[in-house]
């Protein structure tokens, strides 16, 4: 029933409307005011039934005809698709056969080409071997001639080298003796400079100790017998690096150690040498032992 409604919705709606009209006439077509008089619309009712049946038959016939037409179109479409599929298969088969023929032809051509290449390689190899043999013979002759010349040259060079080495050895000995004398003189000069620098360093250290001691405030009685080792970091000009004073060997008396640190800061800038000699004073260790 639902399939019929979906296929012919207009026909179904018309049938329902006709049935509604028939029911309307059946209910309201009788004259109820005169019950003794027979109702006249009976012929209409029969006629309506006849028309409705006829229309239903026509609708069914149309549906059947439409269904037959759809079936015919489906069969026609199926035949068309089958024909196209057959045609495609034939075309694919033709392409496959053509491809196989082309591949077979290509393989045959490749075999011929490989055979030709092999023949050419063999000819080239034979020619190469003959050329190699000829070149080897020429190379052997050339090497023999070169070896003869080189032997003569080596002998001449050996004699010249022996003569040169003798002269070089004599020169080396003379230069070694001169270098030894220069080294002895340099070492003596360095020793004298080191001794002089040591004396200069000792002199500056003594002056620095005196300047620090002049700036020192004694913390109390008994400090004369105490001593400590203080490390001072300086910059060129004698100024102390901030935080650059530290006790590396304590006197055992914290007040004494603090007074020595304070004295170093107060004595700055300290008297230091300039130039290369200052490098010995960048980090200076002082054994602070106040004189009595």
Order of alpha helices (4+ residues) and beta strands (2+ residues): alpha-alpha-alpha-beta-beta-alpha-beta
